[in-house]
Each structure stands twice: as structure tokens, then as C-alpha cells.
Amino acid sequence: MTLEITDGVPLTLLPYLRESADRLLEDAAGLPEAELRAPSRLPGWSRAHLVAHVTAGAESRFRLLVAARTGLPIPRYPGERDRAEQIERDARGPAGDLLERLRTSFAKVLTAIRDHPRAAWGRPVRWSDESGRPVHETVSSLLQELEIHHVDLGTAYTPGDWPDWFATDECRRVVADLAARSDMPGMRIATTDGEIGYDFGPGPLVTGESRALLAWLIGRSDGAGLTVAPAGPLPTPPPWRR
């Protein structure tokens, strides 16, 4: 199944976003204090840092939704330095406060999405790169962030747990992004459980399920479960940029 945004209105994604947020919150809240302070799967970040980062991401999208609704020039983040300092403070603060802020940020952004005026979904808002992008992208990008960072949390949740709809939709999106990059090495890819395929230029054919291909392309897997032909090492995708 591919998730569609009809007439620029992403409300069909809201139930999936709620489920994704609930899964991540349940796993994060179930971590004992020592495990919350343990390393995540992202180099240099503890699980607490990752939770603080996800919280900041949800809050940033709430601000963009308010900006689109009110017409006020509210940036996604007050500033990159302020954002980094806030993440560091939250990560080092009491675990209860950190998790409560995550819970509150999810509740606020989900409510803002539910109540956003239909006519305002196409309004441009200012993202981190200063460009104007339609506010409906806040929903799909948050869904992407929750699913991928849930894996990064380093609990029992792995790419194999990604819902079918997410693996298919996100794999297609990532392939399209990589097709526009000059640093993507030559290869052909094809999913064995769908219709995703692309020719990036001369190179081997890499095949596998959507989950396995997606995890490998975005650096969340070493390529386990993939097949390369002719036999040999897998190519190295460039660092993923969201």
C-alpha cells in the first residue's frame, strides 16, 4: 500500500502517525534509567539524546503548523545552536521530565494535525534550509522520523518491524532522492516484494525485500538479506540526507 496525500491534505496519514508515536513512546517509557542513558545506534548519542531529538522534531512541526494556520513567520527552530543546547539539556535532565516532554510534544502535534484547516495545508512554511515548503510535508516527514529513529533507539524494534506501508512508501521516496544525487554509485536495485526498481548506472544488481533495501540505503543495515549479482561485495550508498 502506498500512502497518498489527497489534494494536499495528509489526514489519511494521521492514524499511522498515531500508531508510530505510540510504539516509540511505549518503548522509550519502558527503558530503565540506566538503559535510557546507554548509547543509541547513532554514534555519539545516548538513547536520551535521541528521545530529546525526536521531541524537538515533533515540537518543530507543531510550530510550522501554527505558522501555516496563523500566517506568522514562525521558524521551525529558534536556531540550530539553541536546538542543540536544548537537546543536550533535555538528555541530561531527569528521565521523567524527558519522557513527559516527549509525550506532550506528540499530543500537541497530533492534535494540531487533526485540527489544521483544510485550506491551509498547501501553505508554504520556512524549514531549516530557509526554503518555503508546503506545510503538509510536516506529517510525512514526522512519520519518517519516528519510524527510523525508533530503530535508532536500539531497543527490540528493528527494520524488520517496519510496517509494510512504511517500508514500501519510504523505500520509493529514498530511491527518488538518491536518483538526484551525483555521489550515488552505479548499481541497479529491485525489490522482491513490490515494484520498486531503479537503474543508477553501470554496476551490480542488488535485490531484496523493501525493508532490507530501505535499511541498507539509509545506513541502518549492512545489507543483510540482500542479494548482489554478479556475486561480490555490495556497493556503498552515500550517507543518507533526510
N, C-alpha and C positions, 0 to 999 in steps of 0.2 A: 504494500500500500504506500502511495506517495501522499504526503500531506500537502494539501492545496490551500492557498490563500485566495479566497473568492472576493473579487472586486476590491482587493487591498485590505480586506477585513480578516484578521487572523484568529477569530474566535474559535474556529474549529480546532485550533491547536491547544486551547485552554485546558481541556480535560487531560491531555497528555502532559502538559506542563505541570498541572497539579500533582499528577501521579509521580512524575520525576522528582519534584520538590519533596514530596512526602517520603520517597525512598531515600533520598540523600539525607534528609533531616533525621529520619529514624536511625540510619547507620551512624551518623555523627553523634547523635544524642546517646547512643548505646556504647560509645567508647569510654572506658575508664580514663581518669585524668592522665595517667602515665602514657596511655596509648594515644591520647589526643596530642600530647607533646612529642610523640615519636615522629620520625621522618615520614613524609608522604612520598609518593612516587615522583614528585617533582624535585629536581636537585636543589638543595639549599632551603627547602621549605618543610616545616613540620606540618602535621595534619591541621594544627591550629591555624597556621598561616593560610593554608588552603581554605579552611572554613571562613576565615576573615576575608579572603579574596572573593569567594563566592558571595558572601554577604554584600561586599562593596559592589559587585556586579549587579546584584538584584536592586540595590538602592540606586545605582546609576540609571537603570532602566526606568525606575519609578520617576526619577527626576525628568527624564526625557518625555515620559508620558504626560507629566504635568506641564512641561514646556509646550508640547503639541496642543494640549487642551486649552491652555490659557494664552498662548501666543507670547509668553515671556521668554527672553533669551537665556534660559537656564542651561548651563553646560552639563555634560554627562558626569564629569568630575570637577570639583573645585580647582584641581591642579594635580599633576602627576606626583609632585613631591608630597602634597597633602594626602593624596591617596595612599602612597607608600607608607607614610608615617602612621596613618590610621590603621592600616593592615598590621603593622608592627605592634602598635599599642594593643589592638584587639587580640592579637595572637598571644601576647604575653600577659594579658589580663586574666581574671577569673574565668574558669571554664563555663560556669553557669551564665555569666554575662555574655560570653561569646556565643553560646548556643541560643540564648534568648534573642540576641540581636539577629541571628540567622533566621530564627522562627518569625520574628517581627518583620524582617525585610521581605520574606516570602509572602507573608499575609498581605503586606501593603502593595506589593507589585501585582499579585494575583487579583486583588480587588480593583486596582487601577486598570488592569487589562479588561476585566469583566465590565467595568462601568465606563470605559472610554467611549466617547461619542463616535458613532459610526462614520460621520462625515469628516472626522479628524484623523482617521488612520493613515491617510496619504500625506499628511503634512510633514514637511522636512524638519528635522531637528539636527542639532550640532553634535556630532560624535567626537571622539578623541582626536581624529585627524583634521578637525575643523570643517570637514565637508558636510554638506546637507544631505541626509539620507531619510527616506520615509520612516515615520515612527513605527510602522508595523513591523519593521525589522527587529525591534526590541524583543518581540515574542519568540521568533525562530532562533535568534542568537542566544537568548537566555536558555532556551531548551537545549541547544547545542552545548552551552557551557555547563549546565547541570549534569548532563549525561556523561560528558567527557571528564569533568572534574570529579564525578563520583568514582570513576575508575582511578583517578589520580589519588584519591583519598587513601587507597591502599587497604581497604577492607576486603570482604569476600566478593565485592562487586567487580566484575571483570568485563572486558568487551564481549564475552560470550553471553552476558546478561542483558546487553542492549536489546531493546525491543526491535522486532523485525522492521517496523515502520521507520524507526530512527536509523538503523544501520543502512537501509536502502536509500532513504532520503539524504542522509548526511554523506554517504559514500558518493552519491551522484554530485552533490554540491562540492565536495573536496576535489573530485576529479576535474570538474569545471574550473575550479580555482587554479589547480596545478597546470591545466592546459594553457593558461595565460602567462605562465612563468617561464623565464628563459633558462632557469637553473634546473629544470626537471630533466633527468637523464632519459635517454632513449629507451623505450620499452613499450610493450603492448599489455594492457590489462583487460581482464574479463571476469565477471562474476559467474559462479556456477549455480547461483540460486536466484538469478534475476537477469535483467537485460542491460546491465551496465558494462560498457566497454569503451576503450579509447586507445588510439594509436599515438604515442608520444614521440614516435620516430624509431629509427632502426634500433633493435635491441631484442632481448628475450621476451617471451610471453609469460606473464605472471597471472595465475588463475587461483581462485579460491572463493569462499563464501563472502558475502558483503561485509560481515562483521570482521573477518580476518583481514580483508583488504583495507578496510577503513582504519582499523587499529594500526596496521603497518604504515599506511600512508601518512598518518598523523603522529607517528613516533610513539605509539602506545603498545607496540609489539615488535618483536624481532623478525616477524614473518612466519611464526609458527602456523601451520595449517595451510600454507600457500605452496603452490607448485610452480616451478620455473622450467621453461623449455626453450632451447635445449638445456639439459641439466647443467647446473653451475650455480654460482652464488647469486643471491638476489641483488638487484641494483639498489642503490641507496637514495631514497627520496630526499629532497631538500627539507630543511627544517620547516615545520608547519607554521604558517602565519594565519591566525584567525582574522 
